[in-house]
Amino acid sequence: MAYLNDHYLKLKAGYLFPEIGRRVKAFCEANPAAAARLIRCGIGDVTEPLPPAVVAALHKAVDEMGARETFKGYGPEQGYEWLRAAIAKNDFRDRGCDVADDEVFVSDGTKCDTGNLLDILGHKNRIAISDPVYPVYVDTNVMAGHTGDANDAGAYARLVYLPCRPSNGFIPTPPKRPVDVIYLCSPNNPTGAAASREQLETWVKYALEHKALLLFDAAYEAYITDPAVPHSIYEIPGARDCAIEFRSFSKNGGFTGTRCAYAVVPKSLNAQTKSGEWKALHPLWLRRTTTKFNGVSYIVQRAAEALYSPEGKAQVRRLIEHYLGNAKVLREGAAKARLKVFGGLNAPYIWAKLPSGVTSWQAFDKILNEANVVITPGSGFGSKGEGYVRISAFNSRANAEEVARRLQAMKW
Amino acid sequence: MAYLNDHYLKLKAGYLFPEIGRRVKAFCEANPAAAARLIRCGIGDVTEPLPPAVVAALHKAVDEMGARETFKGYGPEQGYEWLRAAIAKNDFRDRGCDVADDEVFVSDGTKCDTGNLLDILGHKNRIAISDPVYPVYVDTNVMAGHTGDANDAGAYARLVYLPCRPSNGFIPTPPKRPVDVIYLCSPNNPTGAAASREQLETWVKYALEHKALLLFDAAYEAYITDPAVPHSIYEIPGARDCAIEFRSFSKNGGFTGTRCAYAVVPKSLNAQTKSGEWKALHPLWLRRTTTKFNGVSYIVQRAAEALYSPEGKAQVRRLIEHYLGNAKVLREGAAKARLKVFGGLNAPYIWAKLPSGVTSWQAFDKILNEANVVITPGSGFGSKGEGYVRISAFNSRANAEEVARRLQAMKW
C-alpha cells in the first residue's frame, strides 16, 4: 500500500500568489473597465526583454544544436566548465572572493536550489528563517519534515522565526537559542533591505561559533548600489567555512522565463554526521546534482555566458538602472501617499508601512479597488509582514509613474 | 551544528558512468593511436542534431524573448497550457488513453522527475526495482533514506530486487512479498526489452490488489515498433488508479542537451497517510512542482511543442528510424560475434549475453582494448546484469557499421 508524504498535509492551502491571482481574477471579472487599466506590481517578475547579447548567443547556440558537428547532447550536470569559469571569475574572484570554478553549480533556478539543498542536510537541524520571508524557504522545510504543524497565525512549530523590523533595518539578528541552518536573503525579498558588512560579519561569526550553516540567497545582488554593501557572503572572512550562496540570472539578465541560476558550495564547508564526524558538503551536493539533475539546457547556458561579455554587462547595467529608476518613482509615490517606505534603493522591492490599523490584505483590496494596482500583502510573507505591502519595481517606466500617481491620489 | 544527510554516505563511490569515463581516459592516454579510432556506444546519448522544426521553433521563441511585447517571464511551473494540451492529446487521447491536460506536468528531465517524485511519497514504502535497473532509481531511494546499507555485491537492504532474465523476457514479475512502489521501465534501459500488454496487465492487477503505486518510465516509448506493445501504461484498464508515467523528449526529439520531459499524474491516483486515509497524489505533486520548480524555459517548451507539428512528427520518425537502423546493424554484428543478443527491436539498446565465465567489466576492457569501442558493462546496472553488456545504438550509421565489423572480428 503506497504511502504519501504526510508533511505535505501541514502546508497551508492559501499560498500567497495563488490567493492574489484568485482575488485579481474575481475583481477583473466584476469590473471589466477597471480591469483594462490594471497594473501589476505584485509578483517579482521582470518585464523587459532579454538583452541583445543574450538573444544573439541564443540564436548562435540554436544553430549549433541544428548541425551534427556542433550538436550538444548531455552536458555536465553541474554546468559547462566555460560558464562555471565565467561565473567564478566575474562574480567572485574579480571582487576578491575566493571561489573556485568547481565550487559553482549551475542550475535552473534559485527557488529550485534552495529547496533541493535540503536533500543533502539531515533532519535534526534547527532551521531559522527571517520573518517576513520568501515563502519557499518555509514550505520546502515543511515538505521535508523539518517542522511541526502550523498554528492559527501560520507559524510552524520547530522553525525559528527571526523578526525583521525597522529597528534592525529588516535584517535579522542571531537568536538566543542556537540554530543549525539559517536562511539569509540580501538584498531582501520582500523587504528590499540589504545587509551591511557588519551585519553579515555578525552572522558569519555566529555560524562559525555554532558550526551552523548559512544559506545566503543573493538573487537580487545586481541591484546593490550602496558601495558599502557586500555583494557576496564570501566578502566576509570565514564565510567559506559556513556559507552556501545562491545567485540567479532571473533578476539581472531577465531570465525568469529562460531559467538559469547557480549555487556556490565551497569545498571547505563541512557538516556533521549523526555520529558527530564532520564531512564536506561539496561531494554530497555534487552527487545530488549528478544523480537528480541533468544540467541546464545548453542554449540557456550559452545565454547566461553572454551576460558576462562586455556588451552583456553593459546591457544588464541598463536593465538594472531601469528597474531601480522605477523603484525611485514608486518610493516617492508611496511616500507622498503618506506610507512609510523602506527598500527600493538596493533592491527592486519597496516595502511600505501601512497606516496604523490597516491590514495587509485590507490594503491589497483597497489598492486593487481604488487604484487598480496589484501589490503583494506583506502578511503573505509572515506575521511580521502584517501592516506592510510589497510593491515591485518590475514594470515599464510609464506604468511605474502611473502607479505612483494613483497611489498618491488614494486616501487612507 | 549543521547536520548532513547520512544516507548519502551509503552510496557506492563507483558510480557506473564515472568509472567508465576513468577507464576510457586511462586507455586513451596510454594508447593515443587507438584513442583516435575510439567509438562510443556507452552512454545513452543521442548524436543527431535537433530536428529542423525544433530549430525553427527555437529561433522564433528566442525572437519573442527579445521583444518587449512578446517577452515571457515566469510561466506556469507545471508547463504552459498549450504544451500540456499537445502532449495529452497526441501522446494519450489520440491513442485512446484517458489523460487530461492538467494531469501532465512538464519538467526538465525524467531523471529529475523520477528522483523528485519521491518527495511526495512517505518513508514507509517498500520499494521494488528491476535488476538490472537504471541506477538513478536506486540511488535516489538511497539518498531519501528508503534503504539500508549496501552489501558487498552492491545490493541495498530494504530494496526489493526483481530479477530480469531471458526466462521472463527481462520484464520483472510481481514478487511474493508485498511491495508498495514499483519502478517499471519499458522499453527498458538497459535491456532493451519492451513489456507486453499481458505483462503490464499483470502489474496493474497487482498494483490495484495491493494498492501499490507503479512508476512507469516510458522515456523510450518512441522506439516501439511492435504493434502489440503498449505505448503507455494507461492503455491498461485500471492504470489511472495506480500508475504515474514518465516521458521524455530526450530520446525522440534529441533533447538530451535541450532538456524537456513530462510526468503524468492522474487525478484518480491515491496514496495513504500514516493514519490510513487515502488522498490524491495530484495535489501533492502540483504543490511540489509549484514550490520547488520554476518551469522549463519558455523557448524549450516551444521547441517541445514543435515535435507535435506534422513536420516535427515526421522528423522524429526519421530520427527513430535512423537509431533503430543502427540497432539492427549492431544486433547482427554482435550475433555474428557469437554473443546472444536481446533488445534493439523496440529500444535503442542491445543487451548482449557474454560467453560463459566472462564478466561484464572483463568484456568492457576487452572490447575497449581490442575493438576500441566503449560499451556499458551490464553489472553496472545490478547483479543480474553480470555477464551482459549494453550496446547503445545512438551513433552515426557509419560508426554503427564499423562497430559491428570490429565486434565480429573479436575472438572470445
Interface residues (C-beta under 8 A of the other chain):
Chain A: M1 A2 Y3 L4 N5 D6 Y8 L9 L11 Y15 I43 D45 V46 T47 E48 P49 L50 P52 V54 V55 L58 H59 V62 D63 M65 G66 A67 R68 F71 K72 G73 Y74 G75 D108 G109 K111 C112 G115 N116 D119 I120 L121 G122 H123 K124 N125 V136 D139 T140 M143 D180 V181 H210 K211 A212 L213 G254 T256 G257 T258 R259 A271 Q272 T273 K274 K279 L281 L284 R287 R288 T290 T291 K292 F293 N294 G295 V296 S297 Y298 I299 V300 S396
Chain B: M1 A2 Y3 L4 N5 D6 Y8 L9 L11 Y15 I43 D45 V46 T47 E48 P49 L50 P52 V54 V55 L58 H59 V62 D63 M65 G66 A67 R68 F71 K72 G73 Y74 G75 D108 G109 K111 C112 G115 N116 D119 I120 L121 G122 H123 K124 N125 V136 D139 T140 M143 D180 V181 H210 K211 A212 L213 G254 T256 G257 T258 R259 A271 Q272 T273 K274 K279 L281 L284 R287 R288 T290 T291 K292 F293 N294 G295 V296 S297 Y298 I299 V300
